[in-house]
Structure formats: C-alpha cells, structure tokens
Amino acid sequence: MPVASPGGYRTDLWQLLNNGGHAMDFVGSMIDGPPALPDTDHEGHGGWRIDQINDNVGVWLDVYRPNVVVLMIGTNDVLGWHNLQSAPNRLSALIDQITTRAPAARLLVASITPLADPAQTSEVQRYNATIPGIVASWAQQGRWVAFVDMYPALTLSDLSDGIHPNEAGYTKMAQAWYAGLVNSGALAPSSTLTSTAMAPPTPTATRTAASNLAATETATTTPTYTSTPTLVPTATPTPAEMPISTTTPTVSATATITPPTSPTATATTTRTATRTPTATRTPTATATR
C-alpha cells in the first residue's frame, strides 16, 4: 500500500472494533503501521496474486490459528492479466483451503475495489460477479464463509493512483469490513477473528495481522457503521478447536473472541505468530487484506 497510508484500512478498522467494544489482536508475519494504529501485525503482501497466497496460507493458518479471516484478493491478477478466465477457480480453491485447514474459522470474502483503467475495470467487474456464487456454493456445503461487497464502497475519487485507495478510500473499506463482520455474526463470542488482506501491487512490509487478527470480547455491544455490504449467509460449522490489509489485493487478520463473563463489552485481540485469543491477549493468527 502507498507510503502515505502505511496502515491501510487497518487503522480505521481497529478503531471501529475498539469503539464497538471488541478487544482485538491483529496477528501475522508482517509488521507496519502509523502511530495511530496500536497493533501493527498483519499479513498483507504487496503485489501477490491468488495463487501466491494459496501457496502460503496454510502455513499462516497453522502458525497464527485465527478464528476469523477477511480476504480480498484478485487485484494483482487483473493488473498482471494473469489467466483471468481461471481466476474464479483459483479463488474457490483458496476458499476451500482456508475453510478446510481452519474449519472453525469464520471467513469473509470481499469483491475487489475499482481500478481507473477502463479495460481492467471490465475485468474487475467480471471477476467480482462470480464471487457471490462461489461463496454461496461453499456455504451450502457447510463452510463458514460470507460475502462482503467492497466494490461499490469506493469510487475512482477514492483512489490515490488509480489502483490503491487514498485515506478516504481506506476509511470506506474499514467501514465495509466492520459492517460485514457485524452483520455476518463473525464477531460473536467464542470465535476467533482473522482478517486476511492480500497485498497491493507494490510490496510493502506488513506483518500478518491483516490476514491474522485476533480479538477477545467479554460482552457484546451494538456496533455502529455506515457502509452495509451485501452478505451471503453461511452455515455455522460444527465448532472445532481452531486457531487461524490493504491495498487493493487482499489482507488478512485474525482475532479471537471469548464468551463474555460479565456485561462489560470488550474485545481483545490475541497476538501470536497467530496469537491465541484470550480475554487478555491470546495469540491468534490470521485473513485477508
């Protein structure tokens, strides 16, 4: 992501989660962010394509073991015109691996944001049109996965260079992610949140916190948000003991949430290579940038 916004949407998302009473812990193998971002761990990889994330996500899931993963990936495939006809199949394979490797994790998959180039925008729209169906297909098979429509949340005026979001764009992305996390039930107690964001076209140092974000909450409060993404309801898989941001490509983060023991609503993120979520801060690891 651009140097001007080293934290991407993570700074605003952290604030939204914190203000909503969700204590969280971003986790991941990468670390960076502005002073305004208390937790700089993430898993955002600049310039990575779907296949590259798929080749590495298994290790991240094993190390950080997040409960919730947020994934936005595909922008770099479009920018590089990389076998675009099979991009939906690669995304489906990635979702399969994440939900198989971390069956108890809650996965949110977003459409990718607009691009200034008209020809590339057409490919973005074509690719995005396939995502709701892919997500619904896996959900029907019992996988915990939901769709967040990120594309309409931003306009070309929200891009700094025709590709990466500017500060206003990242704020809108954070609002869309937060609304998706709340509306899908991913922040419910007893779940670990992992958000994965796959990196921007230009590599940047980031720790997996965007792809691994852990948070623990003791009480539930009613969060407020402005953007309401379209979600595809997902079936809740049988609880399994589980462990498990952005420029345009993808980001991931994980957060662990524990059932409230008192009316106090708080969320704490667990930090570990993935960090296991706990009321205090158990490391959990991390989904999608």
N, C-alpha and C positions, 0 to 999 in steps of 0.2 A: 504494500500500500504506500501511498505517497508519504514523503518525509513529513509533510505538513500535518498529516493525521496519523502519527505512528500507532495510535491505539485503535484506529478504525472505528467500528461501531461498538467495540468492547467497553469503552469508557461510558457511553450513554447507557448501554445495556446494564452495566454493573450498577449504575446509579438507579435505574428503573427497578432492578431487582432489590436493591437495598431499600429504596423508598417504599417498595411494596411489602417489606417485611420478610424478604427472603435472604438469609445469610448464605453467601456462596463462596466457592473457592475455585477460581479458574485454574486449570491444570494443563500441562502439555510440555513438550520438549523445547519449546521456544519461549523467549522472554524479551519483551519490549513494551514500551508504552510511555505516555506522558505522566507527569507528577499527579495529575488528576485521577489517574487510574491506580487504585490501591493494589490490585492484583494483576500482574503483567504476564502471567504464564498463559500460553496458548499453543495452538497447533496450526497456525496459518502459514502456508508455504507459497511464496511468490512464484507465479508462472507455472504451477503444476497443473497437469491435466487429470481427468478422471482416472485413467489407467495408472498414473503415478501414485495417486492417493490410494487406490485399491491395492497397489503393491506393498504399501507400508502401513495401512490402517490396522492390520491385525496386530502388529507389534504395539502400536499406541493403545489399542483396546486392552491388550494383556497387561501392559505396564500401568496405565492410568485407571483402568476399570471404571469408567463413568456410568452413570445411570441415565443420563440424558445427553443426546447428541444432536447438534444442529448442523445441518450440512447444506452448503450452497456450492455447487461445483459444475463446471462446464464452460465457463467463460473463456478459459485458455484454450479449450478445444476449438471453440469458434474462432478465436483470434488467430490460431495457427491453422485453421481449416483442416483439422485433424480427423479424418474419417468421420465426418459429421453424420452420415447416414446411420452409423452404428453407435453413435453417442448415447442414444436412449438405452441400448442394450448394455453398454458399459455402466451406465448409471444404475440400471436394475441389478447388475452383478455386484456393484458396490453396496447397494442397499442390502442385498442378500448376505454379503459377507459380514456387514456390521451387525445385522439382526441375528445372524447365526452365531457369530463369535460372542456377541453380548446380548443374548436373548432377553434379559431383564431390562435392558436399556430402552429408553424412550427416544426414538429418532424423529427429528423434524427435518424435512427436506424442502428446500426453497427453490422457486424458479429463479433464474439469474437475471441480473439487472440490465437495463438498456445499454446500447452502445451507440456512439454517434455515427459510425459508418453505416449507411443505408443497407448495403449488401449484408453486412454482418448482423445488422438488426433483424433482417429477414430470417437469418439462420437462428438467431436467439429466439425469435417468436416460434419458429418451427419446433425447436428443441423443447422450449417451455411447454408447448401444447401437449407434449407426451408425458410430462411429469405427473400430473394428477392421476392419470390412468395407471401408471407404473406404481405409484404409491398405493392406490386403491387395491391393486392386484395383490400386493404383498400384505396389505392389511386384512384382506379377505382370507389370507392363508394363516391368519393368527399372529402376524408380526406387529409389534407396537411401532407404527410409523404414521406420521401425519404430514400434510402438505401446507406450506406457507407460501402465499403468492407474493413474492417480493417485487416482481417486475413492475406492477402498477404503482408501487410505493414511491418510485423515483421517476424523474423526468430527465431530459437531457440537461436541463439547467442545474441538476444536482450532481453533475459530473465535473471533475476538475480538469480532465484532459481528454474527454470523450470516451474514457474507459473506466477510470477509478472515480468513486464518489468523492465529493468535496465534504466539508464538515457538515453541511446541511443534509447531504445525502446519507452520511453515516448515521446521523441522528434519526432519520426516517427509517433506516434499516434496523436500528436498535428498537424502535417503536414496533416495527412489524414483527421482529423476533420475539419481543416481550409479549405482544398480543397473542402470537402463536403459542408460546409456552403456556400462557394462562388459559387460553381457550381450549387447547388440546388436553389439558389436565396433566401436562408433563411436570408441573411444579407441585403436584400433590405430594403429601407426606409419604415417606417410605420409598422415595425414588431418588436416583442419583441423576443429576442433570449434566449432560455432556453436550457441548456445542462445538461442532466442528466446522471450521471455515477453511475452505481450500484456498490457497494463496493467490495473490494477484499476479499479473503478468510479470511484474518486476520483483524478484526475490527480495525479501526483507527479513531481518532477524526477528523471529517471533517464537515464543515458547508455546507449546501446545496447551493452550488454556482456552483458546478459541475453539479448538477441537476437543479440549478436555476442560470441563468446568464443573467443579463440584460444589454443591451448596447444601447446607442443612437448615431446615426451618423447624421451629418449635411450635409455631402457631400459624394459622392461616389468616391472611387479611385480604380484603378485596382490592386487588391492584387496579390502577387506572392506566389507560393507554389511549393513544389517539388513532393509531392505524390498526384496522382489524383485517388480518389476512384470511384468505379462504382456506378452510381446513377440511381435510378428508378424515372423518372419524376413524379411529383404529381400534382394533380389538386389543384388550389388555391380556398379554400373555401370562401364563402361569408364573408367578413370582419365582425367580431363580436367583440364587445368590450371585450378585453381579458387581463387577467393577466397571467402568468404561474409560475474523476473524474473518474486518475483512475487506478485502478489496473485492473486486467482482467475483473471482473464482470460488473459493469456499473457505469456511472456517469451522473450527470445531472447539468445543469446550465441554467440560463435564462438571456436574455439580451433584452433590449428594444431599438428599433431603431425608430427615428423620421425622417420625411422627411427633407431634407436639406433646410435651408433657405438662404444659401449662398454657394458659390463654395468651401468653406472650408470643407474638408472631415474629419470628426472626429466621433468617436463612443464613446458613454459613456454608462456605464452600470448603471442601476438603482439598488439601493440596498435597500432592504426592506426584511421583512421576506421573501418576494419575491422581493421586490423592484419594484417600479413603474418606468418604463423607462422614462427619460426626457432628453432634450438636456443637462441639467445639471446632475442630477442623480436621477432619479425617481426610487423608489423601484420596483423591479420585482422579480419574483421568478422562480425558476426553473427548465435541462434534462440530463442527463444521464451520467455516468462516464465512 
